[in-house]
Amino acid sequence: MGSISKVLPSSASPIAVGEFVASFLAIWGRSGRKHAETIGLAVSGGVDSMALAALCSQINQFPEHHHASTNHQVASRPRDKIYQKLKFRAFVVDHGARNGSDMEATAVSEVLEERGIITQVLKIDWYGISNPASLTNFETLARKYRFQILGKACRDHGINSLLLAHHEDDQVETTIMRLLAGQRGSGLAGMKEVSEIPECHGIWGVHESGGVPNFLQQSQINFFNSLPKRIIQTNRKFDDSKLLSPLLLETGGVRIYRPLLRFPKDRLIATCKAEEMPWFEDLTNKDPTVTTRNAIRYVYNSYSMPAALSKPSLLQRIQKLRLKKEAILEEAKLLFEKCSITDFDLRTGTLRIRFCSLDPPALDSKVLKSRERQRAVTVELLRIVVMLVTPLENVSLPSLNKSLERVFPQRFEGIITPAPTIFTVAGLTFEPLSSSTDISNPWEQIQWRVSRQPYTSGVPKPSLSIPPLSPSKTQNPWSDWALYDGRYWIRVKNHTSSPISVRPLSKVDIGPFRKSLIHHNNLAFESLLKNFAVGKVRWTLPALVMTDAGMEKAVALPTAGIVGTELHGLDWEVRYKKVDSALRDGLDFGIHYN
């Protein structure tokens, strides 16, 4: 199916190492993260990823005196010299979907090892499916399992940056595919050069997690005590037993980087030829009947396209849309900075916000903003707020459109809304708490409480089950980290003889749990219900539940640190989700996360 290739006609010039270093540092160096010195490479064996590997294998030897000798200069300032210390580890995924795939993966691994790149073959487990390629959703599943196995391998090796070999031609094909799927506007802005790893939601240490030490350090306590006033964790002190303990925000996760998006495929081919780097040809990639991407590639290679669909025209359009999207996000961020957020309570997953005035527009008044642009900025602002609290992994902009008129009626002409009312969106409840005394403008000083939407009947409630400690886990008694309700990372050490579960607090829990609390915990519990978990919010709180003789008994509220006297043999750690998930480039809380 695949064969080693070394020669393919091309008049394009190879990518110089200096060009690659400049492109790589432009996206990797600007992310503001604390990077591990080892970087992962996703290598399929095709010409694209083998060109990426060839360039990475030379990055350490790239001489400083070449900096000034290329049109794509790399700054020689000390902060840019980090590339000279980098190490690379390649991961070759064997999909196990056809005969000989294991031997092909091994052959690719041997080529990379000869180039000085440590390489590991990762084999996808299809869980007993003998012919996965025959599945109707094979491509979708293969992508999911591929990213998950890559993400876990990065985590296990302490890697938080993974390079992919997507290039300029891939960018065009992706945009055409999205256009055919009905996407419009910013959806046609192409692949991002930097993004969180996809398909890995809920995998700790891979997706937006794993960057906080397992136990609370004094520096982290100081971190919470010095939070900016914009984001108020009301009870921050750790030495007052009558106050509730704050939670840590999760950090970390694997990011993917695409340093070759600025280069066309023919230059990648030329790079492999110049470096005498062999690659494998997967003949299925040339079959236009296999995938939509193959069909698009076939059309572009076989026919002359109209000017509007030519690669230069589409790339220009992609760039224009990307810049527009970035400008809208930047304006939304500026508006967010002017909003007043109080009581951002991580223990209950609630916040109070008073949105800033949207008139006049936040940016340069000389810029003429159409109604369409105003709406785009406003919905982006709403998503920034929603992502702080929502249990959902992603929230699409179209899903928020109807909510705009409830929150910002003054932004849209012709909207008749006499007074703010409670509504739900994206798994959240928006509840108006106060309004202006100016009857003519009840929206002027409105404050909203944003909280988890109450669980509805007929829909399974979130739950985790933690069995008693196994004798084989005495050296590591903790359960694996699990994402509860899309908001809290939780792990438990269960030394009891009974299974423990985490589920929402219920009405039948309140009385017995209150009786089990000693004085200071009782005060904390009453304060929690009165001031933070008010109304139906309390029924969204996670409860640690023990089962004894078939009867469930709530023994702790782990996010609030409230413990009953009957709790013995249990311990836990809880962290709030990484709040900047999907907003990294456009949201700055004044706190810098890894």
N, C-alpha and C positions, 0 to 999 in steps of 0.2 A: 504493500500500500504506500509505503514511504521509501524514499531512496536518498542516499547522500548525494548532494549536488555541490559543485564548486564553480561551474561556469554558467552564466546566463547573460546574453547580450545586453549591454546597457552603456549608454554614452554619458551617464551622469557621473559626477565626481564623488568620491567617497567622503564621508563625514570626517573632518579633522578632529583629533582629540580635543583641541582647543575649543572648537565649536561645541562639542558635546559637553565639555566642562562648563562652558558659559551657560548653555541651556539648562543643564542639571542644577547648577547653583542658583539660577534665576528662580527656580520653583522650590527647590529643597531648602535653600538658605534663607528664603524670605518667610517661611512658615511660622517662625517664632517658637518652634518646639525645641525641646531638648532631645536631640537625636542620639540614638545608639550608634556606636562607631561601625558596627556591622550592618550592612544593608542587604536586603533580600532581593533576588532577581527571579522573576517568574519566567522560566525558559521552556518553550514548547519544543524547540528543535528546529522550528521554521526560520526562514531567513531574517525575519524581523527581530526575534529575540536573540538569535545568534549574533546579529550585528550589535545589539545592546550589550551582550556579554563581551564581545571583542573590544568594544570601546571601554567598558568598565575594567577590563583586565589591564588596560594601559593607563588608567587614570592616576595611579600612584606614581608612575614614572614620568608623568607629564612635566617637562622641565620648565622652570620659572622664566627662563629667558625667552620662551616661546610666547609669553603673554603679550608682548608688544609686537610680535611678528605676524599676528593674524588679524583679519578684519573683524573677527568675533572675539574681542579681547576679554580676558579674564583678569579682574583686578588682582593685584599682587599684595593687597593689604593682608595683614595677619589673619583676619577673620575668614578670609577666603582660602587659606592654606589648609583648611581642615580636610579637603579632598585628598591631600597627600597621605593622610593617616587612615583613610577609610579601608574597610575590609568588605568583601562581598561573599555572600553565600547564595548559590543558585539552587532553585527548587524545580525539578522536572516532574511534572504530574503525569503519571500513567493512568489514563482513563479506563484501561482494561476493557475497552469496547470492541476490540478486534484482535485477531490473532497476531502475535508478534509485537504488540505494543510494548510489552515489557522489555524485549530485546532492543527495540528502538530507543526507549528511555535510557537503557543502560549505555547504548552507543553514544547518545547525546551527552550523558554524564561523563563518559571517558574523554570526549573531546574537550569539555569544559575543564576537567581536571588537568589535562595537558596544558591548558592555558593558565593554570595556577589558581583557578576558582574552585573552592570547595563546593561540592555538589551533592545533593541528596535527592533520591528518587522517592516520590510520594505516590502511593497507589490508592486509587479511590475504591472504597468498599461499596459494592452495589447490593449488599445485604441479601445475597442469595439469588439475585436476578442473573440468569445465565447469559442472556443476550440483551444487554442494556441498550444497544444501538437500535433495537427494534421498537423501543418505546416511542410513543407518539410525542412525548414531551422530553425526549432525550436531551436535546440541546439545552433546554431550561434546567433540567436536573444536573447535567454535566457542569454548567456554569456555577450553579449553587454549590455542588460538592467540591468543585475546583477551588473556589474562593475560600470555602471553609477549611479545606485541608491546607491551603497555603497560609491562611491566617493563623491556624493553630501551630503550624511549623514555625512561623515567625515568632509567635509568643513563646514557644518552648525554647527558642534560641536567643531570646532577649532582643529581638529585632522589632523595631517600630516603623520602619520605612521599607516599602516593597515597590520596586521599579517594574513597570509594565512597558511593553514595546510598541504600544499603539503609535501610529504615525499619521501623517497628513492625509493619506488616502483613506485610512480607517475613519478619520474624522468626517470626511465627505460621505462615506458609505453610511455611517451612523446617522448623520443628519437626514439623508434620503430615507432611511428606514423609519425614522421618527416622523418624517413628513407623511410617509405612506400609512403610518399608524394613526394619523389624525392629529398629531401634536402641532402646535402653533406657537408663535411668540418665542419666549425664552426657552421653550422646549427644543428649539432648533439651534440653540447656541453651542451645540456640540459637547463633546466630552470635556470634563474639567482636567486641568493639568495636575491638580491635587484634590483628593477627596478621601473620605473615610472608606474603609474596605466594605464592599457590598456583600450581601447574602450572609452576613455574620451576626445579625442582631441577636442579642441574648447570649453570645459566647463571650464569657468574661476573659479579659486580657487581650482580646482580639478587637471587639467592637466597642470603642469609646469607653474603655475601662482598663484597669490593671496598672494605673500609674501611681496609686497611693500605697504607701507601706501598709502592711497588714495591721499594725497596731499604732494607736494615736501617739504622735510625738509632740513634744512641747512646742516645736516650731509650727506645727499645724494648729495647735491651740492658739498661739499668737496670731496665726493667719486669720482665724475666724474672729478673734477679738479686734482685728484691724480692718474688717470689711468696710468698704466705702459706705457712706451714708445712703447712697442710692439704693443699696440692697441691704435691708436691715434684717438680721437674724435676731429677733427681739431678745431672747434670753441667751446671752453669749457666755456667761461666766461658768466656769467648771468647778468652782470651789464653794458654790452655794447649793446645798442639797435640796433646797426648796424650789430650785429652778430646773427646768427641763434642759437636758444636754442637747446641743446642736449636732447635726450630722456633718460628715465630711462629704464634699462633692467628689464624685469619681472623676478621674483624669485618665490620660493615656489612650491606648488603642493603637491599632496599626493603620497607617495612612498609605495610600497608594499614590505613586508619582509617575507621570508620563513625560519623560524628558525628550522623547522623540516626536512629539506632536507637531513640532515645527519643521520636520523634515519629510520629504516625499519618499515613497517606498523605493523608487529606483536608486536613491542615494544609499539606502540601507543595503540594497543588493550590491552596489558598487563598493561599499565598505567591506562586506564579507569577501568579495573578490580580492580587494586590495590587501586584506589581512590574511588571505588564504584560509578563511574560516569556513569549513564545510557546514552544510545545513541539510535538513531533511525536507523533501517535497511530499506533502500530504495531498495525494491526487484528488481526494474528496473536496478539497478547497477550490478545485477548478470545475466542479460539477454544478451547473446553475440550478439543477433540480433539487439540491440537497437543502440549501438554506436561502433565505431572502438576501443575505449579504452576498452570497455567491452569485445570485442572479443579478444583483446590482453591479457587482464587479465585472461580470460577463458583458453586460450591456455597455459599460464604460470602455471596456477593452475592445469591443467588437463594432461599435457604432460611433458616428460623429454626433455629439450631443449639441442641443441648442445652446446658444451663448449663455442663457440664464441658468442652465444646469451644468455648465462647464465647471471643472474643478476650481480654476481661479475665481470664477464668479461666486461659487458656493463658499469658498474659503473666505472671500471678502465679506460675504453676507454673515457667515458665522462669527467673524471677528467683530462686525458691527453690532450684532445681537449680544455678543458677550460683553462688549463695552457698555451697551445700554443696560444690560442686566446688572452689571457691577455698579453703574451710576445710580440705578434705582435702589439697590441694596444699601449703598452708601447714604443716600438721602433718608431711607427708612431708619438707618442706624442713628443718624443725627437727630431724627425725631424721637427715637427711643431714648436717647440721652437726655432729652428734655422732659420725658415723662417722670412722674413722681411715683416710685415704687416703695411701698412700706410693707412691713411684716411678711417678707418672703420667707415663709416658715417651711423649711425642708422636712420637718418631722410630720407635718400634715399634708405637705404638697400643695400649699395654698399661697396666694399672694394678693395684695391689695394694690391697685394701680389707679392713678388718675392720669389719663392721657393728656398730653400737651395740646395746646391749641394748634390746629392745622392751618390756620390762616394768620399771616401770610405763609407761603411755602418756605421751607427751612433753608433752601439753598439760594443762590444768586437770583435776585429778582429780575434780572435781565433775561433769564432763561424762560422762554415761553413754554408753559406746561399745559399740555392738552388735558382734557378730562380723562382720557385713557391713561396718561402717565400719572395723573393724580391718583387714580384708582389703583394703579400698579404699585405706587409707593405706599399707599394706605394699607393695602392687603399684605404687603411685605412687612410693614410695621406690626400688623395684627399677628402675623405668623411668628415674628420674633417673640412676642409675648406668649403666644400659645405654646411654643416649643419649650418654654421654661417649665411647664407644668403637665403637659399632655402625656398620657400613657402610650400614645402612638409613636411608632418609629419615625414615620414621615407624615407630614400634613401638606397636601397639595394646595396650591394657591386657589384654584377654582372652588375647592370645598369651603373656602372662607368667604367667598364673594357675597353670599346672602347675609352674612353677619356684619358686613361693613355698614350697612344702613342702620343696624341696631346700635352700633357703637359710635359711628361718625355720621349721623344724618346731616350735620351742618356742612359736610364735605360735598354733598350731592344735592343739586337743585331738584326741586319737585318732590322731595321725600317728605311726607307728612307723618311725623311720629310725635305724638303729644308728650310722651314721657318715657323714660327708660324702663325696660321690662326685662325680667330674667329670661335667659335663653341658653341653649346648649349647642356646642359645636366641638368637633375634634376630641370627643371624650371628656369635655370640660363643661362646667357650669359657670356662666357669667352672671353675676348677681349685682344689681345696682344697690349701693349702700347709702348714698347721700346725694343730694342735688342742690343746686343753687337756690337761694331765696328769690332770685329773679325769675318770676313766673314766665316772663316772655322768653327766657332762655334756660330751660331746666337742665341743659347738657353742660353748662359752663363749668361747673365744679363737681361733676359726677365722679364718684369713686366706685370702682368695680372690685368685687371679690371674685377671684378666679380659682376654682377648685376642681377636684376630680368629680366628674359626673357620677351620681349614685348608680350603683349596679342595678340593672333592670331584670325583672323576672323573665325566665325563659332563656337567658343568656348565661353560660357558665361563668361563675365568679373565679377570679384568680386564686390559685392555691399552689402551695409547695408541700412536699412530703419528705421528711427527713427521718430515715430509719435509725434504730439504736446503733451505737458505735460497734462496728465489726472488729473482732479480735485482730484482723489483719491490718487495721488502720490505727493501731496504737501510737505509731510514730507520727502520724498526721491525722489527728482526730477530727479535723474540720470537714464538713461536707463541702462539696464544690460550690463556688459562688453561683448563684442563680438570680436571674432578673425577675423580680416580682412585680406584676402589673405594669411592666414597662417603665417603672419609676425608681424602684429600690433594688439595689444589689444586696443580697442577703446570704450569709452562710452561718451554719449552726454547728455547735459541738454538743452532740447528744450522748451523754453518759448514762441516760436512764434506760430502763428496759422496755420502754414504750415508744412507738413512733410519734414524732412531733410533726405538726403541720403549721403552715402559715396561711391564714385566710382572713377575710375582712371581719372586723369586729361586728358582732350582732347584738340585737337588743337583749337577748337572753343572757349574754355575757356580762352585762353591766353590773347587775346586782351582786352575783358571786365574786366578780373581780374586785369590786369596790370593797367588799368585806375582807378580801385577802391582803389588802394594802396596809402597811404600817404608816405612821403619822405623816412623814415627809413625802412619801409616795402618794398618799391620799391627797395631800395638798396639790401635788403636781398634777394628779389625775383630774381633780376638780378644775384647776386652772386651765388644763388642756381643753376640757369640754366647754368651759365658759368663754374662753378667749380665742381659741384657735380652731379646734374641731367643732365648730358650732353647727347646729342643725343637722342636716343629713351628711355633712362632711365626716362626722365621727364614724359613720358606717362604711367609710372607705379606708379607715385606718387598718394597717396590718396587725393582726393579733397572733401571738405564739400560743398554740393550742396543744394541750396534752390530752390523750385519750386514755381513760382508765375505766375498765369494766364496761366498755362500750359507751361511756359518757365523755363528752368533750368538755374541757375546762380551759378557759383563757388564763394563762399564767403570766403573760407579759405583753406589753406593747413595745416591740423592739425599736421602732423609729423614734419613740419618745423616751426610751430608757426607763420606763416605769415597770417595776417588777413586783409580783405578788410574793407573799411569804412562803407559798407552797412551791416555789421554784427551787428545785434541787437538781444538780447534775446537768444543767444546761448553761450554755454560753452562746453568744452570737456577736456578729459584726454586721453593721448596716451602713450603706453609703447611698447617697442620692445620686441619681443618674447624672451623667455629664451634660450639663445644661446647654452647652454650645454645639451639641450634635446637629449636623446639617446647617449650622449657622456660623461656622468658624471664620469665614472670610468677611462676614458682615456684622458680627456682634462682638462688642468689646465691653465687658463689665468693669473694666479697670482692674481686673484680676488676670494674671497671666498663668495659664495652665500649661502643663507639659503636653 
